[in-house]
Structures are given as structure tokens and as C-alpha cells.
Amino acid sequence: MSSISVGIREFRARLAEYLLESDQPIAVTRHGSTIGYFIPARADLDRASLKEAAAHMDALLHREGCTEKDLDEVTRDFRAWRKKRQK
């Protein structure tokens, strides 16, 4: 399963299309750096397909050099941003 790479503006502009029609993972980039991945889920996917998608996401994160510590930091930053935004 290969992924495609799109900029964040294009991803936002074509969000409905990606959500409804995409059948492959999408690496979302900002200024050329990957900032996230969208892995589409379909109602007809089985457990094996979801496990394959999770393994693919792990491989993409590993390829980008993300560690568990990095992911924890991103989670903390996101929660702080959300908390600040809610105020």
C-alpha cells in the first residue's frame, strides 16, 4: 500500500474527496515536511485491513524518524493548543 503526498491547503480544499473516495494513505505536508497522515477507513474494511493500515502508518512514522517520545511530545503540544483554544 503506497501513500500519496499532498500539501495541507490541497488536503483541506479537497477534504470531502479524500474522505469519501481515497483508498490509499495520504501524507499531509506543510512547506515540504510531513505533518501527518490520513489513513482512510471504509465500512467494509475487515480487521486484517485495519491492522495492515496500522502497520503501514508505523512504517511511515519510522521512515520519518518519529519516536514514541516525539509522538508523546506532539500529543502534549496538541492538548495544550486545544486547551488554549477552548478558553
GROMACS elastic network, one bead per residue, 0.5 to 0.9 nm:
[ bonds ]
;  ai    aj funct       b0    kb
    1    24     6  0.67718   500
    1    25     6  0.78055   500
    1    52     6  0.87476   500
    1    53     6  0.83394   500
    1    56     6  0.75300   500
    2    24     6  0.66646   500
    2    25     6  0.69714   500
    2    26     6  0.88255   500
    2    56     6  0.86913   500
    3    24     6  0.58342   500
    3    26     6  0.52690   500
    3    27     6  0.65169   500
    4    24     6  0.73710   500
    4    25     6  0.65464   500
    4    27     6  0.59870   500
    4    28     6  0.85732   500
    5    25     6  0.87269   500
    5    26     6  0.56578   500
    5    28     6  0.59518   500
    5    29     6  0.69058   500
    5    34     6  0.83090   500
    6     9     6  0.82767   500
    6    10     6  0.63913   500
    6    11     6  0.62669   500
    6    26     6  0.70126   500
    6    27     6  0.63361   500
    6    28     6  0.52407   500
    6    29     6  0.59810   500
    6    30     6  0.86932   500
    7    10     6  0.53603   500
    7    11     6  0.61322   500
    7    12     6  0.86949   500
    7    27     6  0.83887   500
    7    28     6  0.56110   500
    7    30     6  0.57536   500
    7    31     6  0.76953   500
    7    32     6  0.76711   500
    7    34     6  0.87306   500
    8    12     6  0.61154   500
    8    13     6  0.85189   500
    8    28     6  0.56801   500
    8    29     6  0.56466   500
    8    30     6  0.58135   500
    8    31     6  0.88816   500
    8    35     6  0.86274   500
    9    12     6  0.51525   500
    9    13     6  0.60785   500
    9    14     6  0.85566   500
    9    29     6  0.89939   500
    9    30     6  0.83904   500
   10    14     6  0.60010   500
   10    15     6  0.80604   500
   11    14     6  0.52995   500
   11    15     6  0.54667   500
   11    18     6  0.75801   500
   11    26     6  0.89332   500
   11    28     6  0.70350   500
   11    29     6  0.89896   500
   12    16     6  0.84788   500
   13    16     6  0.81898   500
   13    17     6  0.89747   500
   14    17     6  0.53373   500
   14    18     6  0.62990   500
   14    19     6  0.86765   500
   15    18     6  0.51210   500
   15    19     6  0.59993   500
   15    20     6  0.84805   500
   16    19     6  0.50616   500
   16    20     6  0.59593   500
   16    21     6  0.81008   500
   17    20     6  0.52987   500
   17    21     6  0.54784   500
   17    22     6  0.70336   500
   18    21     6  0.54873   500
   18    23     6  0.84077   500
   18    26     6  0.85429   500
   18    38     6  0.88313   500
   18    40     6  0.79985   500
   19    22     6  0.62907   500
   19    38     6  0.89019   500
   19    40     6  0.66819   500
   19    41     6  0.85613   500
   20    23     6  0.88481   500
   20    40     6  0.84464   500
   20    42     6  0.87833   500
   21    40     6  0.87715   500
   22    25     6  0.77993   500
   22    26     6  0.85179   500
   22    39     6  0.88305   500
   22    40     6  0.65719   500
   23    39     6  0.83334   500
   23    40     6  0.63210   500
   23    41     6  0.82249   500
   23    42     6  0.85565   500
   24    38     6  0.87229   500
   24    39     6  0.68434   500
   24    40     6  0.67637   500
   25    37     6  0.68500   500
   25    38     6  0.56502   500
   25    40     6  0.64368   500
   25    53     6  0.81214   500
   25    56     6  0.86129   500
   25    57     6  0.83633   500
   26    36     6  0.84192   500
   26    37     6  0.55656   500
   26    38     6  0.50623   500
   26    39     6  0.64800   500
   26    40     6  0.84102   500
   27    34     6  0.63028   500
   27    35     6  0.76612   500
   27    36     6  0.60283   500
   27    38     6  0.65336   500
   27    39     6  0.87968   500
   27    60     6  0.88793   500
   28    33     6  0.83284   500
   28    34     6  0.56809   500
   28    35     6  0.58511   500
   28    36     6  0.52445   500
   28    37     6  0.57301   500
   28    38     6  0.73517   500
   29    32     6  0.55944   500
   29    33     6  0.51338   500
   29    35     6  0.53655   500
   29    36     6  0.70969   500
   29    37     6  0.88286   500
   30    33     6  0.53614   500
   30    34     6  0.64319   500
   30    35     6  0.65159   500
   31    34     6  0.84612   500
   34    37     6  0.79349   500
   34    64     6  0.81620   500
   37    57     6  0.76107   500
   37    60     6  0.86246   500
   39    53     6  0.69473   500
   39    54     6  0.86188   500
   39    57     6  0.78844   500
   40    53     6  0.87128   500
   41    44     6  0.84751   500
   41    45     6  0.68966   500
   41    50     6  0.77947   500
   41    53     6  0.89527   500
   42    45     6  0.53495   500
   42    46     6  0.89183   500
   43    46     6  0.83704   500
   45    48     6  0.80458   500
   45    49     6  0.59276   500
   45    50     6  0.69359   500
   46    49     6  0.53888   500
   46    50     6  0.65593   500
   46    51     6  0.88671   500
   47    50     6  0.51440   500
   47    51     6  0.62287   500
   47    52     6  0.86193   500
   48    51     6  0.50615   500
   48    52     6  0.61449   500
   48    53     6  0.86560   500
   49    53     6  0.62092   500
   49    54     6  0.86527   500
   50    53     6  0.50017   500
   50    54     6  0.61783   500
   50    55     6  0.85785   500
   51    54     6  0.50346   500
   51    55     6  0.61268   500
   51    56     6  0.85087   500
   52    55     6  0.50810   500
   52    56     6  0.61068   500
   52    57     6  0.86151   500
   53    57     6  0.61469   500
   53    58     6  0.86137   500
   54    57     6  0.50346   500
   54    58     6  0.61956   500
   54    59     6  0.86209   500
   55    58     6  0.50446   500
   55    59     6  0.62099   500
   55    60     6  0.86709   500
   56    59     6  0.50356   500
   56    60     6  0.61996   500
   56    61     6  0.86414   500
   57    60     6  0.50403   500
   57    61     6  0.61536   500
   57    62     6  0.85021   500
   58    61     6  0.51370   500
   58    62     6  0.60613   500
   58    63     6  0.85197   500
   59    62     6  0.50219   500
   59    63     6  0.60161   500
   59    64     6  0.85864   500
   60    63     6  0.50357   500
   60    64     6  0.62566   500
   60    65     6  0.86921   500
   60    66     6  0.88394   500
   61    64     6  0.51157   500
   61    65     6  0.63224   500
   61    66     6  0.52821   500
   61    67     6  0.78604   500
   62    66     6  0.55652   500
   62    67     6  0.72418   500
   63    66     6  0.76258   500
   66    69     6  0.80165   500
   66    70     6  0.58197   500
   66    71     6  0.69415   500
   67    70     6  0.50556   500
   67    71     6  0.63902   500
   67    72     6  0.86674   500
   68    71     6  0.50336   500
   68    72     6  0.61476   500
   68    73     6  0.85940   500
   69    72     6  0.50633   500
   69    73     6  0.62174   500
   69    74     6  0.86911   500
   70    73     6  0.50666   500
   70    74     6  0.62347   500
   70    75     6  0.86327   500
   71    74     6  0.50419   500
   71    75     6  0.61573   500
   71    76     6  0.86495   500
   72    75     6  0.50348   500
   72    76     6  0.62114   500
   72    77     6  0.86136   500
   73    76     6  0.50897   500
   73    77     6  0.61063   500
   73    78     6  0.85002   500
   74    77     6  0.50717   500
   74    78     6  0.60245   500
   74    79     6  0.85637   500
   75    78     6  0.51097   500
   75    79     6  0.61598   500
   75    80     6  0.86049   500
   76    79     6  0.51724   500
   76    80     6  0.61561   500
   76    81     6  0.85633   500
   77    80     6  0.51381   500
   77    81     6  0.60932   500
   77    82     6  0.85725   500
   78    81     6  0.50443   500
   78    82     6  0.60858   500
   78    83     6  0.85362   500
   79    82     6  0.50527   500
   79    83     6  0.60584   500
   79    84     6  0.85508   500
   80    83     6  0.51001   500
   80    84     6  0.61349   500
   80    85     6  0.85010   500
   81    84     6  0.51729   500
   81    85     6  0.60507   500
   81    86     6  0.86647   500
   82    86     6  0.61729   500
   82    87     6  0.88879   500
   83    86     6  0.52480   500
   83    87     6  0.67184   500
   84    87     6  0.54847   500
